[in-house]
Amino acid sequence: MIARRLVDLLSPRWLRIGGYWYPRGGIPIDVFWQTGPVPGGVWIPDQGVPPYRGRG
């Protein structure tokens, strides 16, 4: 809902929002939202978030 409000207000060409949480209990939560496919020529830096440990 917040991302949609930002898009309505700002009218960006493309928008990506990412959130990373490490709550108690050790289960990380990653949340992403974007308006569509990544436009050509856009550089997206590595977020520096380590992969999950202990899964699988």
Jmol script that loads the backbone (N, CA, C; Angstrom):
load data "model"
ATOM      1  N   MET A   1       0.821  -1.180   0.000  1.00  0.00           N
ATOM      2  CA  MET A   1       0.000   0.000   0.000  1.00  0.00           C
ATOM      3  C   MET A   1       0.876   1.260   0.000  1.00  0.00           C
ATOM      4  N   ILE A   2       1.938   1.253   0.775  1.00  0.00           N
ATOM      5  CA  ILE A   2       2.817   2.422   0.831  1.00  0.00           C
ATOM      6  C   ILE A   2       3.483   2.648  -0.517  1.00  0.00           C
ATOM      7  N   ALA A   3       3.971   1.577  -1.126  1.00  0.00           N
ATOM      8  CA  ALA A   3       4.635   1.707  -2.426  1.00  0.00           C
ATOM      9  C   ALA A   3       3.677   2.241  -3.480  1.00  0.00           C
ATOM     10  N   ARG A   4       2.470   1.770  -3.489  1.00  0.00           N
ATOM     11  CA  ARG A   4       1.494   2.266  -4.468  1.00  0.00           C
ATOM     12  C   ARG A   4       1.208   3.754  -4.260  1.00  0.00           C
ATOM     13  N   ARG A   5       1.162   4.168  -3.013  1.00  0.00           N
ATOM     14  CA  ARG A   5       0.950   5.603  -2.740  1.00  0.00           C
ATOM     15  C   ARG A   5       2.135   6.427  -3.227  1.00  0.00           C
ATOM     16  N   LEU A   6       3.352   5.891  -3.045  1.00  0.00           N
ATOM     17  CA  LEU A   6       4.543   6.591  -3.537  1.00  0.00           C
ATOM     18  C   LEU A   6       4.516   6.711  -5.059  1.00  0.00           C
ATOM     19  N   VAL A   7       4.128   5.647  -5.745  1.00  0.00           N
ATOM     20  CA  VAL A   7       4.045   5.680  -7.202  1.00  0.00           C
ATOM     21  C   VAL A   7       3.011   6.705  -7.651  1.00  0.00           C
ATOM     22  N   ASP A   8       1.866   6.733  -7.006  1.00  0.00           N
ATOM     23  CA  ASP A   8       0.828   7.712  -7.357  1.00  0.00           C
ATOM     24  C   ASP A   8       1.304   9.139  -7.127  1.00  0.00           C
ATOM     25  N   LEU A   9       2.053   9.356  -6.063  1.00  0.00           N
ATOM     26  CA  LEU A   9       2.509  10.692  -5.713  1.00  0.00           C
ATOM     27  C   LEU A   9       3.694  11.155  -6.565  1.00  0.00           C
ATOM     28  N   LEU A  10       4.667  10.259  -6.806  1.00  0.00           N
ATOM     29  CA  LEU A  10       5.914  10.648  -7.446  1.00  0.00           C
ATOM     30  C   LEU A  10       5.977  10.364  -8.947  1.00  0.00           C
ATOM     31  N   SER A  11       5.156   9.438  -9.430  1.00  0.00           N
ATOM     32  CA  SER A  11       5.148   9.015 -10.836  1.00  0.00           C
ATOM     33  C   SER A  11       6.546   8.656 -11.346  1.00  0.00           C
ATOM     34  N   PRO A  12       7.250   7.751 -10.652  1.00  0.00           N
ATOM     35  CA  PRO A  12       8.593   7.381 -11.111  1.00  0.00           C
ATOM     36  C   PRO A  12       8.523   6.490 -12.358  1.00  0.00           C
ATOM     37  N   ARG A  13       9.612   6.451 -13.124  1.00  0.00           N
ATOM     38  CA  ARG A  13       9.665   5.540 -14.265  1.00  0.00           C
ATOM     39  C   ARG A  13       9.711   4.099 -13.792  1.00  0.00           C
ATOM     40  N   TRP A  14      10.426   3.875 -12.695  1.00  0.00           N
ATOM     41  CA  TRP A  14      10.549   2.532 -12.124  1.00  0.00           C
ATOM     42  C   TRP A  14      10.863   2.687 -10.643  1.00  0.00           C
ATOM     43  N   LEU A  15      10.314   1.814  -9.826  1.00  0.00           N
ATOM     44  CA  LEU A  15      10.540   1.898  -8.386  1.00  0.00           C
ATOM     45  C   LEU A  15      10.708   0.496  -7.831  1.00  0.00           C
ATOM     46  N   ARG A  16      11.739   0.334  -6.994  1.00  0.00           N
ATOM     47  CA  ARG A  16      11.954  -0.930  -6.284  1.00  0.00           C
ATOM     48  C   ARG A  16      12.178  -0.599  -4.819  1.00  0.00           C
ATOM     49  N   ILE A  17      11.499  -1.337  -3.953  1.00  0.00           N
ATOM     50  CA  ILE A  17      11.645  -1.158  -2.510  1.00  0.00           C
ATOM     51  C   ILE A  17      12.018  -2.511  -1.922  1.00  0.00           C
ATOM     52  N   GLY A  18      13.023  -2.525  -1.067  1.00  0.00           N
ATOM     53  CA  GLY A  18      13.448  -3.752  -0.414  1.00  0.00           C
ATOM     54  C   GLY A  18      13.587  -3.540   1.073  1.00  0.00           C
ATOM     55  N   GLY A  19      13.178  -4.516   1.834  1.00  0.00           N
ATOM     56  CA  GLY A  19      13.317  -4.450   3.285  1.00  0.00           C
ATOM     57  C   GLY A  19      13.861  -5.763   3.813  1.00  0.00           C
ATOM     58  N   TYR A  20      14.766  -5.666   4.760  1.00  0.00           N
ATOM     59  CA  TYR A  20      15.390  -6.845   5.351  1.00  0.00           C
ATOM     60  C   TYR A  20      15.236  -6.762   6.860  1.00  0.00           C
ATOM     61  N   TRP A  21      14.666  -7.791   7.453  1.00  0.00           N
ATOM     62  CA  TRP A  21      14.491  -7.827   8.897  1.00  0.00           C
ATOM     63  C   TRP A  21      15.104  -9.095   9.469  1.00  0.00           C
ATOM     64  N   TYR A  22      15.701  -8.972  10.628  1.00  0.00           N
ATOM     65  CA  TYR A  22      16.264 -10.105  11.358  1.00  0.00           C
ATOM     66  C   TYR A  22      15.654 -10.124  12.754  1.00  0.00           C
ATOM     67  N   PRO A  23      14.408 -10.552  12.858  1.00  0.00           N
ATOM     68  CA  PRO A  23      13.741 -10.541  14.152  1.00  0.00           C
ATOM     69  C   PRO A  23      14.287 -11.630  15.075  1.00  0.00           C
ATOM     70  N   ARG A  24      13.893 -11.567  16.308  1.00  0.00           N
ATOM     71  CA  ARG A  24      14.275 -12.618  17.254  1.00  0.00           C
ATOM     72  C   ARG A  24      13.749 -13.948  16.760  1.00  0.00           C
ATOM     73  N   GLY A  25      14.505 -14.985  16.990  1.00  0.00           N
ATOM     74  CA  GLY A  25      14.122 -16.316  16.539  1.00  0.00           C
ATOM     75  C   GLY A  25      14.955 -16.786  15.368  1.00  0.00           C
ATOM     76  N   GLY A  26      15.687 -15.864  14.734  1.00  0.00           N
ATOM     77  CA  GLY A  26      16.628 -16.236  13.696  1.00  0.00           C
ATOM     78  C   GLY A  26      16.057 -16.502  12.318  1.00  0.00           C
ATOM     79  N   ILE A  27      14.815 -16.159  12.063  1.00  0.00           N
ATOM     80  CA  ILE A  27      14.250 -16.364  10.735  1.00  0.00           C
ATOM     81  C   ILE A  27      14.199 -15.009  10.034  1.00  0.00           C
ATOM     82  N   PRO A  28      15.106 -14.789   9.061  1.00  0.00           N
ATOM     83  CA  PRO A  28      15.118 -13.490   8.381  1.00  0.00           C
ATOM     84  C   PRO A  28      13.909 -13.326   7.462  1.00  0.00           C
ATOM     85  N   ILE A  29      13.497 -12.092   7.288  1.00  0.00           N
ATOM     86  CA  ILE A  29      12.359 -11.764   6.436  1.00  0.00           C
ATOM     87  C   ILE A  29      12.833 -10.753   5.404  1.00  0.00           C
ATOM     88  N   ASP A  30      12.699 -11.085   4.124  1.00  0.00           N
ATOM     89  CA  ASP A  30      13.034 -10.176   3.032  1.00  0.00           C
ATOM     90  C   ASP A  30      11.752  -9.830   2.290  1.00  0.00           C
ATOM     91  N   VAL A  31      11.506  -8.552   2.105  1.00  0.00           N
ATOM     92  CA  VAL A  31      10.309  -8.094   1.410  1.00  0.00           C
ATOM     93  C   VAL A  31      10.745  -7.195   0.257  1.00  0.00           C
ATOM     94  N   PHE A  32      10.254  -7.499  -0.946  1.00  0.00           N
ATOM     95  CA  PHE A  32      10.562  -6.692  -2.124  1.00  0.00           C
ATOM     96  C   PHE A  32       9.277  -6.332  -2.840  1.00  0.00           C
ATOM     97  N   TRP A  33       9.308  -5.176  -3.480  1.00  0.00           N
ATOM     98  CA  TRP A  33       8.199  -4.756  -4.325  1.00  0.00           C
ATOM     99  C   TRP A  33       8.778  -3.873  -5.404  1.00  0.00           C
ATOM    100  N   GLN A  34       8.344  -4.075  -6.640  1.00  0.00           N
ATOM    101  CA  GLN A  34       8.776  -3.186  -7.706  1.00  0.00           C
ATOM    102  C   GLN A  34       7.656  -3.015  -8.706  1.00  0.00           C
ATOM    103  N   THR A  35       7.733  -1.922  -9.466  1.00  0.00           N
ATOM    104  CA  THR A  35       6.636  -1.564 -10.356  1.00  0.00           C
ATOM    105  C   THR A  35       6.579  -2.386 -11.631  1.00  0.00           C
ATOM    106  N   GLY A  36       7.644  -3.060 -11.996  1.00  0.00           N
ATOM    107  CA  GLY A  36       7.663  -3.858 -13.223  1.00  0.00           C
ATOM    108  C   GLY A  36       9.063  -4.384 -13.451  1.00  0.00           C
ATOM    109  N   PRO A  37       9.329  -4.888 -14.665  1.00  0.00           N
ATOM    110  CA  PRO A  37      10.669  -5.394 -14.943  1.00  0.00           C
ATOM    111  C   PRO A  37      11.709  -4.272 -14.889  1.00  0.00           C
ATOM    112  N   VAL A  38      12.929  -4.662 -14.591  1.00  0.00           N
ATOM    113  CA  VAL A  38      14.022  -3.684 -14.500  1.00  0.00           C
ATOM    114  C   VAL A  38      14.271  -3.091 -15.886  1.00  0.00           C
ATOM    115  N   PRO A  39      14.265  -1.762 -16.004  1.00  0.00           N
ATOM    116  CA  PRO A  39      14.539  -1.132 -17.296  1.00  0.00           C
ATOM    117  C   PRO A  39      15.965  -1.437 -17.755  1.00  0.00           C
ATOM    118  N   GLY A  40      16.162  -1.475 -19.036  1.00  0.00           N
ATOM    119  CA  GLY A  40      17.485  -1.721 -19.589  1.00  0.00           C
ATOM    120  C   GLY A  40      18.473  -0.634 -19.177  1.00  0.00           C
ATOM    121  N   GLY A  41      19.700  -1.043 -18.893  1.00  0.00           N
ATOM    122  CA  GLY A  41      20.745  -0.088 -18.550  1.00  0.00           C
ATOM    123  C   GLY A  41      20.730   0.385 -17.107  1.00  0.00           C
ATOM    124  N   VAL A  42      19.857  -0.157 -16.279  1.00  0.00           N
ATOM    125  CA  VAL A  42      19.792   0.251 -14.880  1.00  0.00           C
ATOM    126  C   VAL A  42      20.718  -0.640 -14.057  1.00  0.00           C
ATOM    127  N   TRP A  43      21.617  -0.030 -13.307  1.00  0.00           N
ATOM    128  CA  TRP A  43      22.524  -0.775 -12.444  1.00  0.00           C
ATOM    129  C   TRP A  43      21.883  -0.915 -11.076  1.00  0.00           C
ATOM    130  N   ILE A  44      21.784  -2.143 -10.603  1.00  0.00           N
ATOM    131  CA  ILE A  44      21.226  -2.407  -9.282  1.00  0.00           C
ATOM    132  C   ILE A  44      22.359  -2.983  -8.436  1.00  0.00           C
ATOM    133  N   PRO A  45      22.799  -2.258  -7.419  1.00  0.00           N
ATOM    134  CA  PRO A  45      23.920  -2.734  -6.606  1.00  0.00           C
ATOM    135  C   PRO A  45      23.535  -3.932  -5.746  1.00  0.00           C
ATOM    136  N   ASP A  46      24.550  -4.700  -5.385  1.00  0.00           N
ATOM    137  CA  ASP A  46      24.347  -5.809  -4.464  1.00  0.00           C
ATOM    138  C   ASP A  46      23.913  -5.235  -3.120  1.00  0.00           C
ATOM    139  N   GLN A  47      22.891  -5.829  -2.518  1.00  0.00           N
ATOM    140  CA  GLN A  47      22.365  -5.305  -1.258  1.00  0.00           C
ATOM    141  C   GLN A  47      23.207  -5.694  -0.056  1.00  0.00           C
ATOM    142  N   GLY A  48      24.152  -6.622  -0.245  1.00  0.00           N
ATOM    143  CA  GLY A  48      25.023  -7.013   0.855  1.00  0.00           C
ATOM    144  C   GLY A  48      24.357  -7.861   1.908  1.00  0.00           C
ATOM    145  N   VAL A  49      23.245  -8.500   1.553  1.00  0.00           N
ATOM    146  CA  VAL A  49      22.524  -9.340   2.509  1.00  0.00           C
ATOM    147  C   VAL A  49      22.987 -10.773   2.312  1.00  0.00           C
ATOM    148  N   PRO A  50      23.515 -11.416   3.370  1.00  0.00           N
ATOM    149  CA  PRO A  50      23.992 -12.799   3.213  1.00  0.00           C
ATOM    150  C   PRO A  50      22.833 -13.748   2.934  1.00  0.00           C
ATOM    151  N   PRO A  51      23.105 -14.854   2.225  1.00  0.00           N
ATOM    152  CA  PRO A  51      22.046 -15.836   1.974  1.00  0.00           C
ATOM    153  C   PRO A  51      21.622 -16.500   3.277  1.00  0.00           C
ATOM    154  N   TYR A  52      20.441 -17.093   3.236  1.00  0.00           N
ATOM    155  CA  TYR A  52      19.920 -17.761   4.427  1.00  0.00           C
ATOM    156  C   TYR A  52      20.802 -18.922   4.827  1.00  0.00           C
ATOM    157  N   ARG A  53      20.980 -19.104   6.098  1.00  0.00           N
ATOM    158  CA  ARG A  53      21.735 -20.247   6.623  1.00  0.00           C
ATOM    159  C   ARG A  53      20.747 -21.207   7.275  1.00  0.00           C
ATOM    160  N   GLY A  54      20.991 -22.482   7.140  1.00  0.00           N
ATOM    161  CA  GLY A  54      20.180 -23.461   7.837  1.00  0.00           C
ATOM    162  C   GLY A  54      18.931 -23.888   7.132  1.00  0.00           C
ATOM    163  N   ARG A  55      18.727 -23.443   5.917  1.00  0.00           N
ATOM    164  CA  ARG A  55      17.552 -23.891   5.161  1.00  0.00           C
ATOM    165  C   ARG A  55      17.932 -25.087   4.313  1.00  0.00           C
ATOM    166  N   GLY A  56      16.957 -25.958   4.117  1.00  0.00           N
ATOM    167  CA  GLY A  56      17.144 -27.065   3.188  1.00  0.00           C
ATOM    168  C   GLY A  56      17.777 -28.186   3.788  1.00  0.00           C
TER     169      GLY A  56
END
end "model"
wireframe off; spacefill off
backbone 0.3
color backbone group
